[in-house]
């Protein structure tokens, strides 16, 4: 009878389709153990992404699910998580102490790439992960402002390694910390390449589960250098729905695929606008572009984010919406995006 109870509990949990995984827990190898404690069945689940409060929610759902079976009425479920290290592309060696490097890229500027990178990083950190954010947009660094670090300067304790600045629980490095905000970056390609390498390799990141890289827009020298020389675990492409943006995204997808960087998915930003007075939804920049790209290239559409003043205002003020309003619709969408990105990362190989 005891063996039957454990076997039944294991089968039920193994067949449970977890929404962020999009697959049964058993197929994801997330069922860590099924055992008896004090005569009661205990199931231990270990997710491969930072789960935060969601771990308790999932544990309660699984426990209720098991207890629908009379013979498992006393079963208990615990859910934990452990971020896995995912192999970088090609022959590049992983960065010391950094489990995963995720590029957030776009085919062109002005589509909300940096906003997405910031809030993705924050969502991962709020779920309990150790996160760093590298502002690799040398010509237009925006992370000092968006993270509320304008005017701050990093230091070096040994004259060799730079200590990243910290905000909202995230380690941040940007060329914007080393120059004045209004100073133009009149640099040629080799200078940009050298600066990027120094920002990445000379920063004392410590131990990180994720380093989010806010890539330069497009597929020029800077973006190509990063994609070739940084051990990327995967890339997220940000676009808006209109045709001009989508054409540029296709080139970005082609670049990452040529360099064997796993594409984790597409984020369609500014998908729609909701009138605050009447609640009417208006698709200002068209619709369906991200979905069409997703189907054409066989890449997941990870999120369709609305165009909202709250998001822009928070970024301009250095108070990202994911931190200031964690229960906001967009903040919840970024939380879902973070979990979807990590699961795509785990399934990219």
C-alpha positions, 0 to 999 in steps of 0.5 A: 500500500505504501509503495502504491501511494508513493508511485501514485503521488510521483505519477500525478506530480510528474504529469502536472504541466507547469505553466512557465515550463510549458511541460510536465514537471517530470519531463523537466526533471523537476521532481526531486524526490518522493518519500515517506515522512512520519507515514505521510507522502512528501513530494519535493520539487526543484525548479530550474528558475528563481521562483520567489513567492511563486514557489509557495503558490505552486507548492500549495497548488500541487498539494491541493491537486494531490489531496483530491485523491483520497489515499493522498489526503495527507500528502505534502509538497515542497517546492525549491529552485536552483538556477542552472548554468547553461553552456555559452555558444561556440567555444567561448569559455563561461565568465568566472562566477557567472552562470548565465549571460543573456543578451537583450537586443533590438534591430533598431533603437527606440523600441524599449530595449533598455526598459525591457533589459532593466525590468527583466533584470529586476524581475529576476532579482525580485524572484531571488536571483543574483543579477548583474546588468551590463549597459553595453550601449556605448553610444547611448548609455541609459542605465545610469538614469534608469537605475537611479545612478546618475552622477555615481562613479565606480571605484577600484580597490586594487587598481585592477578590478572595478566594483560595479554600482548597485541599485535595487539589489542589482549590480550595474556597470555602464560607460555612463558611469565613467563619462559625463552624461552629456559627453558625446562618444565620438569613438571608432569601432576598435575603441568601442570594442576595447571599452566593451571588453573592459566593462565586461572583463574588468568589472568584479561581478562576483557570483551571479546567476544572470548577467543581463547585457543591454546590447547596442541596437542593430547589427553593427560593429559593437553588437557583432563584437559582443555576440562574437566575444561574450559567452552568451547563453541566449538572446532576447529580441525586443521589437515593436509591431510595425513593419519597419521595426520587424524588418530590422529584427529579422537581421538581428535574428540572422546574426544571432543564428549565424553565431550560434547564439540560442534565441530565447524569444521575442518581446513585442513592446508597445503592443497596444495603448489603453486609454486611462479614461475610457479603457479602450484599447488602441493598437497604435503601431499595428498588431500581430508583428511579433506573433508573425515573426515568432511563427516565421522563425520558430521562436517563442513570443515571450510577451506583448507589453503595453505602451504606458506612461507609468513605465516611461515615467519610472525609467526617466526618474530612476524608479523602474515600475517593477520595483515601485509598483510590483503589483502593476499589470506590466510588473506582473508581465515582466515577472512572467517574462523573467520565468519564461526567459529562464525556461527558454534558456533551459530548453535552448540546448 
